[in-house]
Amino acid sequence: MPEYNVLERDHVALLTIDLQRDFARADSPIRTSGVGGNTPNIKRLVEGFREAGKPILHGVRFYRPDGSNVDLCRRGAVEEGLRVLMPGTRGAELWDCIKPNASVRLDAEGLLAGDMQQIAAQEYVFYKPRWGAFYGTALQERLEALGVTTLVVTGCNFPTGTRASIYEASARDYRVVVGSDAVCDASDEALRELGRLGVYQMTTDASLAWLKGIRTATAA
């Protein structure tokens, strides 16, 4: 029987979800749980892919002040004054610790218009209008242009953006790895359920070892 779901190291990319300051600030009303404990591993994954010269794609959210592009469940709060993920604000920027350099700033208007912003060699940012990274975005087209078949996924907001993106990737026949110690707000049960989709779980150590071609007990 052919093995269709085998990970392909030569065709892998890292997909990050919602790694923005407003999801991490201690005083933020939309702070994701577990962000403090998982940040070091997320940073290591990003740096590992960067050092390996593999593609990195960062999916981000923006909320216009009038709420016109906001999910229905939060639109009323934004209309009434919730000010998070506002285009052009520091809260909407990528985490400093994952930027390729400190001078990187997001081009909010270009991203909102559907452009992909290149912030380093093989590293891009794109705006996602809803939870999932593929809905209403050019992500699939960019992955196809890069020859990507395998995605390692990390990020914030596992119950919403990260999980939705994993389901969307699986539905498009990507081979998917979830960074089991590099996703915020994910329960063990929720991660185990992804196995029914053929999603692999790897720790950060195992993911980086696999990326380097090192065989381990958890990254064969």
Secondary structure, DSSP 8 states (H G I E B T S, - for coil): ---TT---GGGEEEEEE--BGGGT-TT-TT--TTHHHHHHHHHHHHHHHHHHT--EEEEE----TT-TTS-HHHHHHHHTT---S-TTSGGGSB-GGGSSSTT----HHHHHTT--EEEETTEEEEE-SSSSSSTTSSHHHHHHHHT--EEEEEES-IIIIIHHHHHHHHHTT-EEEEEEEEETT--HHHHHHGGGGT-EEE-HHHHHHHHTT---SS--
